Amino acid sequence: MRFAWRVPEDAGDPLEFQILPSRGTILPHGSQKICVEFVSRTVQRYTSHNLVLDIPGVAKEQLAIALRGECAVPRITLDCNPLEFGSCFVRHPYKRSLT
């Protein structure tokens, strides 16, 4: 059986949901593990995305699995503002400890 996984709501470039393998063939009595990697580029909750299974030449959206996720960014505050580095030169690393 041939298969193809996709997330129809993920139309961005680059995609936020990576599916490996996203397509392939399963032999009789066989199985296939897949990995779904979520790489968000927007701080938000994801509640309306589905992982959809198509069977090429047979059926589209044969199966839909709801995906839920949240991208959050921690709030950061610095004791000193702004950070002072003095004179800086290209191709020279500069380090500063933060609290």
Secondary structure, DSSP 4 states (H G I P E B T S, - for coil): -EEEEE-TT---SS-SEEEESSEEE--TT-----EEEE--SSSEEEEEEEEEEEETTTEEEEEEEEEEEEE-------SSSS----S--TT--------
